[in-house]
Amino acid sequence: MNIPYPQKRPRRLRASDSIRALVRETCIKPADLINPFFVISGKGIAEPISSMPGVCRLSVDTLLIEVGQLVELGIPAVLLFGIPVYKDARGSSAADPQEAVQQAVTAVKDKYPAISVITDICLCEYTDHGHCGLVKEGKILNDQTLELLAEVALSHVRAGADAVAPSDMMDGRVAAIRAALDSEGFEERAIISYAAKYASAFYGPFREAAGSAPQFGDRRSYQMDPANVREALREVLLDEEEGADVIMVKPALAYLDVIRAVRETVNLPIATYNVSGEYAMVKAAAANGWIDEQQVILEQLTAMKRAGADMVFTYHAREAARWLSD
């Protein structure tokens, strides 16, 4: 039988590791990664989080040890969440300069001035009702929350934060924070906006870690409907107009199409958040021997970059950086 052989053979460029490396379109590197941490008051604390194997709530002294390891691996930034000493209806502890995040910011910048410290700006960890804004008669109050968020952001940059990342999804919070920072001479501090943050089921382990589960209802009245993409673009454009320096899409894996749509819409740097539920699923599957953990993690992170993200917030940052450096 005379079978014609193909003249165009894409497999030629897959023949070896070295050739595949030469033609690889998307690369993930340690400098693309940002490691989130949960910070708690006290000393010598490293409390394991049961639903997030390998992740702990850390006191400032143990956090410094972890950050030192990231510096050695070439990871350029960290994101800090706080576990407060006290909670109330207004989330007053969020702006308290004696709380864990503010103390951690100062300590990290003093010891590792080259690493960028980003802080999450939200009230959910700090309110006794667990919502991201002020509440009246079961309703989340948008406009009244903005001043509180601005106060929290100011307390973080006063402590030395390089950037603040509002995750509350209140309308107008980027403009409110930008105005507050500029009015006190912090024009140089960046805002990384959780512009397209979805009301996702993938946040479950985080709520255990941060103690931030809402005590009534849910967050669907202010976080985005997972079914919507055009709405995400509207949110992104509004935050760009209000002065955001970086745009974030959260979560990552189920929203790669949103990352791509945002990449095609704006020229700002784009971040995505490889969230707690995504992390926990990989860890659980790997613990059962169902997947190759290293290959799956690197494949997922590459997919996030391929979709259009410039940077990835991920609890896998340290282990991924080690593998990428080998």
N, C-alpha and C positions, 0 to 999 in steps of 0.2 A: 504494500500500500504506500503510495507516494503522499506523505503528509507534509504540507508546507510548515516550516519552522518560523516562529516569530522573529522579526528583525528588531523590534522594540521590546527590550526585556528589562522592566523595572527591577527585577531581582539582581541585576548586575551591581546595583548600589546597596544591596543588602548582604553581600557576600562575606563580610568580615566585620569585626568590631571596629577596626580603624576606618573602614569605608563608611559604615553606618554613622560613626561619629562625625565624619567630614560633612555629611549631607543632612545631619539632624537639624530640624527646623526650630524646635523648641527645647530650651535647656533650663533646668532648675538648678540654682546654686544657693549656698548658704546665705548670701547677701540678699536673697529674695524673701527671706523668712523672718517672721516676727513671733516671738514666744510670749504667750499670755501667762500671767501668774496670778494666784490668789494670795493676798497678803493679809496677815492677821497680827494683832498686837501680842506682845509677849517676847520671850527669848527661847531659843533652842527648839522651836516648834517646826515639825514637819508632819502634819496630819494627813494620812492617806485619804483620798476620795474614792469610795468604794466603786462607783460607777465609771471612774476614769483611771484605770490602772496606770501607775507611774506618775500621776499628778497629785500634788499635795497642797494643802494650805500651809503657807510658810510665814514664819516671823521674819523680821527684817534681817537679822543676822544670818539665818539660813538662806534667805533670798540672795544675799550677797555672794554666797558660795556658788549658788546656781548660776548667777549672772556671770561670775568669773569664768565658768565653763563655757558659756555662750560666747564670751569675748574671744576665748582661745579658738573656738570653732568658726569665727568670722561672721556670726549672726549680729546684725547691726542694731537691733532694736528689741525692746520688750514692751508689753502692754500690761498694765497693772489694774487689778480689781481689788476692792477692799472688802474685808469682813469686819464690820464695825463693832465697837464695844457696846454701843447702845442704839436703839431704834425708836423712832417716834413717827407720828403721822406726817410730818413735814420732811423727814429724812435729814434732820439737822446735822447729824454726825458726818454727812457727806462732805461738808465744808469745814469741818473741825481740823485745824492744823495739827492737832495732837493725834489724829487718827492714823491708822496703819498706812494708807496710801501716801499721805503727805510725808510721813516719816520715811517711808521706803524711797520715795522720789529723791529726797535730799541725800539719803545714804548712798544710793546707787550713783547719783551724779558726782558725789564727793569721791567715791572710790574708783568709778569707771566713767570719767567725764566724756569719753569718746562715744559711748553707747547712747543711742537715742531712747529716751523714756517717754512713752505714750501712756496716757491715763484714760480709762473709760469714764465718761460723764453720764451718769444716770442715777436715779434715786431708788431703784427697785431693791438693791441690797440694803438700803438704809431706812426704808419706811417699814412701819409695823404692819402695813396692809400689803406690801409686796408689789405695789404698782409703781410705774415709772414717773408718775406725776402726782400732784396734789389731788385729793379725792373729796368730793362733796356729794352726799346723798347718792353714793354709788357711781357717780360720774367722774371721769378723769378730767381735770381742769387744765386745759392747754395753756392759755395765756398767763395764768397765775403761776405756772410752773417755770416759765422761762427765766424769771429773775433768780430763782433758786439754782437752776442749772448754770447760769452765768456766775453765781457766787462760788459754786463748786469748781468750775473751770479756773476761776481766779485763784482759789486756794491751791490748786495743783501747780499752776505756773509760778506762783510765788514760791512754792517749794522747789522749783527747778525743772518742771516738766518741759520737754521740748515740744510736745504736741498734745492736744486733747482730742478725744474721740467721742462725741456725743452719740449715744445709742438709744436714746429715749423715744425717738420718733414723734416728738411734739413738733407741730408746725411752727416754723420761724426760729427754731433754737439755734441754728447756725448764725443767723444775723444777730441774735441777742448775745451770743458768746463772743462773736467777732467784735461787736461794739464794746462789750465790757473789757475785753483784752486790750483793744486799741486805746481805750480811755485811760488805762493805767500804764501805758508805755510798753505793752507786750505785742507790738505789731509784728514782731518777728516769729512769734509762736504759731505753729500751724494748727489747722483744724482738719482732722480726718473724720469725715462725716459718714456715719452709718446711714447712707442716703436711701438705700433700698434694703430695708430690714423686714423680713417676712415673719408673720405669725406662724412659726414653724414648730413641728413636733420634735425637731432635732435638738432642741435646747434643754431637754430633760436633765441630763447629767449636770449641766452648768447650774441649774437651779438648786440641785443638791449641794454643789460645791460652794455656791455663793449664798445659800439660804434665801433665795429671792423669789420663790414661788408665790404667785398672788394668793391672797387669803380669800378672795371672792372673785367670781367671774374669770375672765381671761383678758388677753391683750389685743384682741382682734379689732377693737375700736381705734387703735392707734398704730399697731404694726400692720404690715401689708398682707393682703389676700394672696396666698400662694398661686392662685390662678392667673395673676395679672403681670404682664410685661410692660405694656404702654404706661401704666400707672407708675412703674418703677422709673421710666425715663422722665416722666413729669417730676417725680421727686428729685431725681438726680439734677435736672436742669434748675430747679428751684434752689437746691443747695449750692450749686455752682454760682448762681446769681447772688446768693447771700454771702458768699466769700469762702466756701469750702476750698481747701487746698488739695485734698485727696478725697475720692469717692469710694465708698465701700458697698459691696453686695454681700449680704449675709442671709442664709448659709451659702455654702459653695457648691457642693456636689449636685444637689437637685436643681441648681440655678445657674448652671453653666451657660444656658441660652441667654439668661439675663446679663451675665457678665459680657458676653459677646455683643449683645444689643447696646449695652452701656459703652463698650469700647468703640463701637461704631458711631456713637452719638456725641461723645465729649473727648477733649484732648487732655483733660486732667489725668494725673496718675490714678490708677484704679487698684484698689485692694479688695480682697475677698477673705472671708473668715471660714476656715475649716473647723466647724463648730464641734461642741462636746459630743453630740450624738453621733456624728460622723466618726470621730475619734474612737468612741466607745465601741461602735460596731466592728471596726477593724481589730481592735484589741481583743474583743470577745471571739471573733472568728479565728484570729491567730492563736489564741489560747487553746482552742479546740482542734487546732491542726488543720483547719479547713482551707486556709490560704497561706501564701508566702507573704509574710508581713512586710518585709522590706520592699519587695517588688510592688505590692499593692499600694503602699504609702507613696513611693516615688512615682508610680503611675498616676495616682490621684493628684498629687501636687503638680505634675507635668500637665495634666488636663486643665487644671485651673489656670496655669500660665498660658496654655495654648488657647484657652477661651478668651484671654485678653487681660488677665490680671497682671499687674506689675509687681505686686507683693502679696504674700499670703500670711495671714495670722493663723498659726497652727500649733497645737500641743505636740505635734510630731517634730517640731523644729530641731531640737537637739539631736535626736536619733537620725533624722534625715540629713542633717549637716555632717554627721560623722560618716554616714554611708557615702555622701557626695564627695567627701574629702579623701576617701580611701583610694 
